[in-house]
């Protein structure tokens, strides 16, 4: 009789019922309750595994305290994108109408008479001013009604302020979103006027930064004022009609400031639009400005923006903390 030697590699006897197949999702999970759950992408053919875990409340709070301003900026940029067509129509459409009506229409008449402004074509002369004016208009728009909306109408600031996000971060985040909008719309407008032959130097790209700075120089002080308004009774309409429009018309936009009577030239001297326009003209077509005067123009813009920034921070903080 031959003795049978056990085969340790043989498969064990199994019942006739086939085993229940394991799904890819099931194959990738450890038993629940282990505290170390893993999710496998693709089961047995998994390419990688990810360990799922949530931050503790303390870690989340630290992240918010550190990056709160960026979260506010992201919110406002997403809001701007939702009505991006209106933003473009307001920020690009209005200056473009002036380019077509004044730069092309009136400019062709002036050029036909042999008239030059600053030894360049009329459209080249007004393009830098329209670039700056468009940025200032966008800043004023963002610094008025949206601020009132945040404090009173939809009370958008009340939600973040009960989190670790501080009032200062809310203010900084909104100001940063405004700055990004101004830079973007100015860059687009520069591309538009370049199609009309109004851009003559790569230095024109720096004019985009100057335009955004000029926008902040007027927009931030207005934002600080908007943060103090409890009831809107037409104050913002007054700002647009009796502050922005006179500055737009009397800051050397369509003709040199020196063409105005001396008793009106002060409007350009003490407000940001003319200072931004002078530097932008230098960058876009080589407008003759002495170096020391360029420094003065930039310092004026920075001073306006810094004062507006500090007062905006103060007014947001005092109002959201209920000190006013």
Secondary structure, DSSP 8 states (H G I E B T S, - for coil): -------TTS-----SS------HHHHT---TTSS--EEETTGGG-S-EEE-----HHHHHHHHHHHHHHHHHHHHHHHHHHTHHHHHIIIIIHHHHHIIIIIIIIHHHHHHTT--BTTB-HHHHHHHHHHHHHHHHHHHHHTTHHHHIIIIIS-HHHHHHTTT--HHHHHHHHHHHHHHHHHHHHHHHHHHHHTTT----TTHHHHHHHHHHHHHHHHHHHHHHHTT-SS-SSHHHHHIIIIIHHHHHSSSSSS-GGGS-HHHHHHHHHSHHHHHHHHHHHHHH-----HHHHHHHHHHHHHHHHHHHHHHHHHHHHHHTT--
